[in-house]
Every structure is written in structure tokens, then in C-alpha cells.
Amino acid sequence: MIVFTLWSAFYAHRITWPAGEWLTWVDIAFLVLLSISVKWTVPADWMVAGQSWLVPFVSFAAVSYQFYASRVTGAAAAVVLAVAMVTGLAIALPAGTWSDSLITAAWSVVLCLLGRMLRVLVERGGRAARRAAGELETLRREQQVAHAVRSDERRMLDTLHDTAASTLLMVGMGAAGQDGGRTLVDRVARDLAVLEAIPEPQAARADLVESVVSACAGHDIEVRFDGPAEYPCDGEAVRALSGAAGEAVRNAARHAGVHWVQVRVHGDGGPVIVEIIDRGRGFDPSAVTIGRRGMRGSIVRRMADVGGSAAIRSTPGTGTVVRLGWPA
């Protein structure tokens, strides 16, 4: 019993190691010897009364094999140990007596079968869970890719709206012939530079002031800038803020009927604020149709895409204030 106890402690310690099946077969051999030796380890009156401690002990071991041993080893252990327990009890029981322990020993085979079935169900459930997790991860990646594609498409559309589309509109309205076409040449050169820069990745940090001043220039309207000399900020936020500010100045040049607009940039350690203010004819923002991409797409949606906000305050005859904030 001392030797068996020491072996059980050693086996319990080593069973989680990649030692191979031989270690389990050694343990099975120990249990077979223990089962046959029941005549010397369990009192006869206990066995007659069905109170053997050895039968549930060995049965539990046989069932436990089903959860970490191979199918062949598990099945062989169930049969071998059941036979060993029945044989040991048959030898140890007094002549002409019967014990419920014999039924328990024989029933251990069924318990082992149930244990193996439970392991199979758990493994199938695990595989199903892994497949579901894999499908969910695939779906998540596909959604990320689709979101990135949509973001790139919106960025391209915004850039085309701010550059080529606006320049073509200027030509269609007959403004290209003014000042000998110099304004048109400058706009086309600037549009071309912006379009050629589209494939380039956005820098992690950029100067908001420089970008806003560049985006607001060249719209046939004077821009009076109020803000710091420079303002380092998140690159994506700078792209959105400057693009939205440029669109607001462009709209003022087309519709406000004024000769100048004021552009303010300030942050003071909090959210970055860019304001575009004109004292022109104003309009009713609620009356703007959904097809007007300039305000809804190039300003409001563009800011929302980077976690910012855009508020447009205007009434007929009082001018317009476009307030851009990042983060919202």
C-alpha cells in the first residue's frame, strides 16, 4: 500500500507531462495488482456487505483514463480493470457468498463507456466553438476590410469633390476667364498635387494651421486667419478639419455674397476648434436638400468619420458660422 501510494502521487504529478502512453499502462498494471490483492486489503465481511473501498477507487481510475488516454488505452483499461476486480473479488469472497461489489465492478465498463462518450461530446463542442470563433474572426476581419474600403471610397469622393469637381463647376459658371485664367491654372495645379498625394499614407502628426490655411486658400475670397502660428495635431483629424474648413470657405465664396471670411483655430489644451465665419446672406440649414453633398458629406460626415463634430449655425440675412470640433 505504501508503494502504491507513492506511485499514485508520482503518476498524478507526471500525468500532465508529455510522457506517452507507457506511464498510463504502468498505472493500469499497478491497479490490476491492487484489484487481485483485494483478499489481503479488504476485510471479508466488508466485501460480503458490498463495502469494498477498492472497487470504487479502481472504477474511478478506469473512468478517468477515458478523458486523457487514447481510445485504445481507455477501452483496454476498462475491460482489463473490470476483469481484474471481478477476479479478485471472486477469489477473496468466502465460498457460497455474494457481494454487490461484483455488480459495481462489472458496471465500471458501462461507466467507462459513458465517460468516453462525454469526452467525445466535449471535444465536438470544443471543435464547434473553435469553428464558430474562427467564423466570427473571419467576419470581423471582413467587416474591417469593408469599413476600410468604404473609408477610402469616401476619402476619394471627398477629395474629388473638393478639387476636380469644384474646379469644373467654376469653369461651368464662367469664372475661369477672369484674370486671364491665372486663377484656373493655380487651382488645377493645386488640385493635381492633392490628387497625386492620395495614395500616400497620412502622417501620424501634422500641423493643423498649415493644413487649414492651405485648404482655405484659392477660393476667390479673402481669408482672415486667427490662431496660433502652428498647432501639431493627429494626422487624420488634420485631414478632416482642413478638408471641412476648405469646403466651408468654398461654400461661403459661392453663396454668401461676401468678400472675406474669418477662420479661427484654437484648442487651449482641450478639444480642437476650427470656426469659419461669414457675415453674408445666410440660409436655413434645415432646408438644405439631401443631395447637397458639400454640407452633409464634405463637412458633417467627414468630421463624424474621425470622431469629430460639425455644427452649422445660420439664418437668412445674418451670416453663417461653421464650428468644427475634434474630438467631438
Helices and strands as residue ranges (DSSP letters): H 2-14, H 22-36, H 38-41, H 44-48, H 54-65, H 71-92, H 100-160, I 161-165, H 166-172, G 175-181, H 182-196, E 205-207, H 208-216, E 222-226, E 232-234, H 235-251, I 252-256, E 260-266, E 272-278, G 285-287, H 293-295, I 296-301, H 302-305, E 309-314, E 320-326
